[in-house]
Amino acid sequence: AQSVTQLGSHVSVSEGALVLLRCNYSSSVPPYLFWYVQYPNQGLQLLLKYTTGATLVKGINGFEAEFKKSETSFHLTKPSAHMSDAAEYFCAVSGVNTGNQFYFGTGTSLTVIP
Amino acid sequence: DAGVTQSPTHLIKTRGQHVTLRCSPISGHKSVSWYQQVLGQGPQFIFQYYEKEERGRGNFPDRFSARQFPNYSSELNVNALLLGDSALYLCASSEMPTGYQPQHFGDGTRLSIL
C-alpha cells in the first residue's frame, strides 16, 4: 500500500531562515509527488509537483523540492522564510500504485518567528 | 475563471441525520474527488468520479455515497451521521482522473455533528 510520511508535525523557523519540510513515500514504483499548502479555513493550494523529468522542481512563492529516488524522498525547501509562509503543508502521492488516487501525509505546521 | 466551489460553507447537524454537500468543478474539469479532513490530519480520500462514473472509493462506510451530474458537478451524501463525521469535507477537480494531474481544491464544507 502507498503511504506518505511527513517527519515533524510542527516546524518553527526564524524569518529569513531556511525552510525544510520533509516527506518520504513508500512505493516500489516512483509515484507522482505533490506539495500543497493550506491556510486557515481554506482549501489546499498546489505549491509544486513532480511527475517526470528534472528531479528539482520549482513552485510558487519561492518553494522548491527535489525528488530523490534512492532516498524515496521529496523534501520541500525555501531559502528564506517569510511571515506569510506560516501555514500547514501537505505532501501527497499519486500514480499507478494508488489507482491514480491522491494520498496525503498528516501535514507539517510551519511557524515563522519574527 | 472560477475555481472549485462548494456549498454550504458551514453546516451543523445532529446524530442520525442526513447531509448533502455540493461541489462545482473548475470549468472544463471532468473529474471530481471528495476528501474528508479531520482536524489536525491530512485529507482522506473518499470518492472519485469521472464522466458520472465512480472511479475510486476510499475506506469509508456505505453511509457515504456520491454522484456526478452531466454538468460534472457532484454531491456527497452522508446518512446516519455520527459524531466522528465532524470534519472539513473537501472537493477537488481535475481535467481527467490521471495521477499526474494535480487536484484543484475548493475551500470545503465544515460539518459539525452535535
Boltz contact constraints between the chains, C-beta under 6 A:
constraints:
  - contact:
      token1: [A, 32]
      token2: [B, 99]
      max_distance: 6.0
  - contact:
      token1: [A, 32]
      token2: [B, 100]
      max_distance: 6.0
  - contact:
      token1: [A, 34]
      token2: [B, 102]
      max_distance: 6.0
  - contact:
      token1: [A, 42]
      token2: [B, 107]
      max_distance: 6.0
  - contact:
      token1: [A, 43]
      token2: [B, 90]
      max_distance: 6.0
  - contact:
      token1: [A, 43]
      token2: [B, 105]
      max_distance: 6.0
  - contact:
      token1: [A, 43]
      token2: [B, 106]
      max_distance: 6.0
  - contact:
      token1: [A, 43]
      token2: [B, 107]
      max_distance: 6.0
  - contact:
      token1: [A, 43]
      token2: [B, 108]
      max_distance: 6.0
  - contact:
      token1: [A, 44]
      token2: [B, 105]
      max_distance: 6.0
  - contact:
      token1: [A, 46]
      token2: [B, 102]
      max_distance: 6.0
  - contact:
      token1: [A, 49]
      token2: [B, 102]
      max_distance: 6.0
  - contact:
      token1: [A, 51]
      token2: [B, 100]
      max_distance: 6.0
  - contact:
      token1: [A, 90]
      token2: [B, 42]
      max_distance: 6.0
  - contact:
      token1: [A, 94]
      token2: [B, 99]
      max_distance: 6.0
  - contact:
      token1: [A, 95]
      token2: [B, 99]
      max_distance: 6.0
  - contact:
      token1: [A, 99]
      token2: [B, 56]
      max_distance: 6.0
  - contact:
      token1: [A, 100]
      token2: [B, 97]
      max_distance: 6.0
  - contact:
      token1: [A, 100]
      token2: [B, 98]
      max_distance: 6.0
  - contact:
      token1: [A, 100]
      token2: [B, 99]
      max_distance: 6.0
  - contact:
      token1: [A, 101]
      token2: [B, 45]
      max_distance: 6.0
  - contact:
      token1: [A, 101]
      token2: [B, 56]
      max_distance: 6.0
  - contact:
      token1: [A, 102]
      token2: [B, 103]
      max_distance: 6.0
  - contact:
      token1: [A, 104]
      token2: [B, 42]
      max_distance: 6.0
  - contact:
      token1: [A, 104]
      token2: [B, 43]
      max_distance: 6.0
  - contact:
      token1: [A, 105]
      token2: [B, 42]
      max_distance: 6.0
  - contact:
      token1: [A, 106]
      token2: [B, 41]
      max_distance: 6.0
  - contact:
      token1: [A, 106]
      token2: [B, 42]
      max_distance: 6.0
  - contact:
      token1: [A, 107]
      token2: [B, 42]
      max_distance: 6.0
